[in-house]
Amino acid sequence: MFVFELLILAGLPLLFAACVTCLTWGALSRPVVFLVVTTVVLYLVYAASMWLWGPAPAGYTVSIRQPGEVHNSELLLLLLPPFKIPIIVFTGAAIPMLAVLLRAFRKERVDEV
């Protein structure tokens, strides 16, 4: 689960950019350039949201169980809960950014005479 959470935290902007590019490939004038520009812009927005709304640095303790001690249930997701607010803020900011970039990279329609 840790690797999955780490991939989500590290690759969320790339996932957003790739999904939007795949969904709108035919409507884009330069889809590869759109993918690169969108990825860079979304990573900048992601970094700003993590910096402004991310969790404060904290220390962690490790507890060692004695033999025969009852196993306490552990959280299924360990990394994602502290980053819930920055991810929500990023998603809210990414949608308008993607709309603006889609409008900028949209193919121009040529009217036939």
C-alpha positions as CSV (number, residue, x, y, z in Angstrom):
1,M,0.0,0.0,0.0
2,F,2.9,2.3,0.7
3,V,4.1,2.2,-2.8
4,F,0.6,2.9,-4.2
5,E,0.3,5.9,-1.9
6,L,3.7,7.2,-2.9
7,L,2.8,6.8,-6.6
8,I,-0.4,8.8,-6.0
9,L,1.4,11.6,-4.2
10,A,4.2,11.8,-6.8
11,G,2.2,11.3,-9.9
12,L,-1.2,12.9,-9.4
13,P,-0.4,15.9,-11.7
14,L,0.9,13.7,-14.4
15,L,-2.1,11.4,-14.1
16,F,-4.5,14.4,-14.5
17,A,-2.5,15.8,-17.5
18,A,-2.4,12.3,-19.2
19,C,-6.1,11.7,-18.7
20,V,-7.1,15.0,-20.1
21,T,-4.8,14.7,-23.0
22,C,-6.1,11.2,-23.9
23,L,-9.7,12.4,-23.6
24,T,-9.2,15.4,-25.8
25,W,-6.5,14.2,-28.2
26,G,-8.4,14.8,-31.4
27,A,-9.5,18.3,-30.4
28,L,-6.0,19.6,-29.6
29,S,-3.8,21.3,-32.1
30,R,-0.5,20.1,-30.6
31,P,-1.3,17.3,-28.1
32,V,2.3,16.4,-27.2
33,V,3.1,20.1,-26.4
34,F,-0.2,20.3,-24.5
35,L,0.8,17.3,-22.4
36,V,4.2,18.7,-21.6
37,V,2.9,22.2,-20.8
38,T,0.0,20.9,-18.7
39,T,2.3,18.6,-16.7
40,V,4.7,21.4,-15.9
41,V,1.9,23.8,-14.9
42,L,0.1,21.2,-12.8
43,Y,3.3,20.2,-11.0
44,L,3.9,23.9,-10.2
45,V,0.3,24.2,-8.8
46,Y,0.8,20.9,-6.9
47,A,4.1,22.1,-5.3
48,A,2.4,25.4,-4.3
49,S,-0.6,23.6,-2.7
50,M,1.7,21.2,-0.9
51,W,3.9,24.0,0.4
52,L,1.0,26.3,1.5
53,W,-1.5,23.7,2.8
54,G,0.7,20.6,3.5
55,P,1.2,19.1,6.9
56,A,3.9,20.5,9.2
57,P,7.0,18.4,9.8
58,A,6.4,15.9,12.6
59,G,8.4,13.3,14.4
60,Y,7.4,9.7,14.4
61,T,7.9,7.0,16.9
62,V,8.2,3.3,16.4
63,S,6.6,0.9,18.7
64,I,7.8,-2.7,19.0
65,R,5.4,-5.4,20.1
66,Q,6.4,-8.0,22.6
67,P,5.9,-11.6,21.7
68,G,2.4,-12.7,22.3
69,E,1.1,-9.1,22.3
70,V,-2.2,-8.5,20.5
71,H,-1.9,-7.0,17.1
72,N,-3.5,-3.6,16.9
73,S,-5.2,-2.8,13.6
74,E,-3.2,-0.4,11.5
75,L,-4.4,2.2,9.2
76,L,-4.8,1.1,5.6
77,L,-3.5,4.4,4.2
78,L,-0.6,6.0,6.1
79,L,0.6,8.7,3.8
80,L,-2.6,10.1,2.2
81,P,-4.6,11.4,5.3
82,P,-2.2,14.3,6.2
83,F,-2.2,15.4,2.5
84,K,-6.0,15.4,2.1
85,I,-6.3,19.2,2.2
86,P,-3.5,19.9,-0.3
87,I,-4.8,17.3,-2.7
88,I,-8.4,18.8,-2.5
89,V,-7.0,22.3,-3.1
90,F,-4.8,21.0,-6.0
91,T,-7.8,19.3,-7.6
92,G,-9.9,22.4,-7.2
93,A,-7.2,24.6,-8.8
94,A,-6.3,22.0,-11.5
95,I,-9.7,21.9,-13.1
96,P,-9.8,25.6,-14.1
97,M,-6.2,25.5,-15.2
98,L,-6.9,22.5,-17.4
99,A,-9.9,24.3,-18.9
100,V,-7.8,27.4,-19.7
101,L,-5.0,25.2,-21.3
102,L,-7.6,23.3,-23.3
103,R,-9.0,26.5,-24.7
104,A,-5.5,27.7,-25.6
105,F,-4.5,24.4,-27.4
106,R,-7.8,23.8,-29.1
107,K,-7.8,23.2,-32.8
108,E,-9.1,26.1,-34.9
109,R,-12.1,25.2,-36.9
110,V,-11.8,25.9,-40.6
111,D,-15.2,26.8,-42.2
112,E,-15.6,25.4,-45.6
113,V,-17.0,27.6,-48.3
